[in-house]
Every structure is written in structure tokens, then in C-alpha cells.
């Protein structure tokens, strides 16, 4: 059933697949994000009670959703790395963690900037804000643990275990606003899914928001692909296939951006 | 799957399940304490199965909806008082001196932090506004909910606000 996946245990196969996918993430990602951001900031109508301040939702919500989505992706890679001991999966943990941490930070920062004028406070220790802060610490912990060991594979194993254990925080973040009373309001996007016929956001605001989520997802994919390919090349630098790419002996269409960047770096 | 992988999968999954169960139990035990605020019903009737009543003099947060028609300026400075309600008949009175957040209006969700001076009266040192997950343009809000949001900073200058100086204004009823 999973036999088609087996070739990607080989770093070279993953590298080539990544290079093929990269333009399909990068180009639509930049276009969609630009369109959605301009649509949301300039053309969507102002809110009846929050005025123009609500527009930060077009960055806040996509960053928050992706911070959790990236964590689940990282945890999946961690599970594969622990059980099947595939090195590309270990490198994927390292490729995803900083991207996820940045998205988490963006969601916390935009949330604070939004909270100050609307709620009246930058920060409050309610269940949603606190659990999202814990997510940031989990990402930082995974990165720190990965680098804390002399032997890289031991570090990857430790980081993988932490990443998997941290998965319990994801449902807590999502359901915090339903389980406990919090200052943070409940989820707009969940309502879009559960009662699509009557979403709690006017359609002319909802569409740019959904488009922004897609744009953030594509950009997140682009960043992870770039980082993973850099990890692969760095680890495999002495292998003939990597040498061939780094010396520019293969067609430019396959080497693309990452290969080129690395060639310059390493001469 | 070969036996070694199967064993690793079993160990990994059991660690995760054990940790999830432990976290679940901790959160269940703490569930009463993770709430950010008391609701007016919980202050008047007690909280949880044990009906634990907050003590007079206790510092606490209360969260509820501002009862329409209860917002009053107490004197000519920034002192204001209003009542909060959730589902039940229970209401608590909040007194506050300071600038109300822009989202404040009658019918809006509010979280106030302060000291319980009587079983159902709180002198607040901080008033935060909650907002719901609904976003819509002003015309739609007028049409759908009959809400015209006027931030507290514009109450006096608003011609359609109540002409009774005691009354705090808010939306058209």
C-alpha cells in the first residue's frame, strides 16, 4: 500500500521531488498571498463594531491555523523518523520547526496588537493565549533538543519524542475556547465548516480570509521545501549526486533556486 | 512491518497515549480553575457542583453581557456602573472608574477584574471587552441584528444617544 513512498527514504529522491514541487508552491503562494492581502486590507468592508482594526484577522487567523498545521506535519515526520528511522524524516523535523515557530510568533504578535485596541489589553492568561504560547515553547524546545546532542541522530530522536508528546497541546488550543470561558472569541473558521450555509462572517470578508489561509499554506510549504532541500544537500554534500548538483552539472530546471544558492555558497 | 518497527511503533504510541491521558486528567482536575472569569450566575449561586461561592473581598474577574439600559454615569467624572448577566436571572453590578474599551456597548460581552465588595457588586480596576466570532459590515449589522455600534468615547457627541444625561447611550433599541 505504501510501497510508492519507499523511494523517498533516499535523500536524493526526496530532493528531486522537492525541486519538482517547489515552483507549484512558490509561484501560486506569492500570487495568492499578494491578492488576498490586498483584497483583505483595501477592498473588504470595515466591521460594524471593530472598524478597520479587524483587518489584522487576515494575518492572524492564517498564521494561527498554519502554526497548528505545521506542528501536526512535524509530528508526523517525527513518528516516521522514530518508527522507520528514515533520515529524511528526521531532517524534515528540523526543516519544519523554525517555520512553525515563526508562524506561532506571528499569531501571538498580531493577536496582541489586535487585543490592545479591541479588548483593552495586550495579553491575558486565558486558556487560548496560554496554550498558543506553549506551542511556541514546544517548537523552540524541539529545535533546542535537536541541537543539544553531540550525535545528531540521538538529538533527532529526542526532538521527535518531544514533538510527538506536544501533539496533545493541539486539541487543547483548538477546544480551549469551547471548554473554558476565555477572553478570546470562538472560532470563525470552524463555523464556516460546521454550518457552511450560514457562516458567522460576511462573504465579502470571508473570501479574502480563506484565500489568505491558502496563501499562507502555500508559502509555508515553500519555506519547508527550501529548508528541507538545504538540509539534504548539507548532509549529503560528499555524495556524487549532491556534488553533481552543486557543481552545476545538471540541468537548471532540476537544480532551481536552492541548488544555485548552495553552489555560490560552497564555490 | 518487521518486528523491530512494530515494537518501536508500539512503544511510541503507548508513550503518546499515556501522556495524553495524563494531560487529560490534569486538565480535568483543573477545569474549574482554567476559566478566566466567573459568570454572574456563578457569583450569585456558586460555582461547580459544590456551589462554591466567592468571598466578599475576593479579587476576581466576572464576565457577562452588559444589560441594556443599566449603564449609568455615576457623577461627572469617568465613574460608570452597569449590570452584567449571562443566561440566568442572576445579575451583578460592576462599578468602574476609567476609560471603557471601544467595543463596550449595551449587550456586549465584558470581562471586568476587581474586588467583590458585596455578594453581587464588584468594584472593577480593569474592564476588557469581548467580541464574538461574527464579522460583518455596518449595514448588515443594522439589518440583521439592529445594532449600531457607538464606541464609548463618542457617546456624548452622538445626537441619537439618549438625551438623559444619566443614561450611557449605546445602540438603538
Interface residues (C-beta under 8 A of the other chain):
Chain A: X45 X46 X47 X48 X49 X50 X54 X57 X79 X82 X83 X84 X85 X117 X118 X119 X120 X121 X124 X125 X126 X127 X161 X164 X165 X167 X168 X172 X179 X180 X181 X182 X183 X185 X186 X187 X188 X191 X200 X201 X202 X204 X205
Chain B: X5 X8 X9 X12 X15 X16 X19 X20 X23 X24 X27 X31 X34 X35 X36 X37 X39 X63 X101 X102 X103 X105 X111 X126 X127 X128 X129 X130 X131 X132 X133 X134 X135 X136 X137 X138 X140 X141 X142 X147 X149
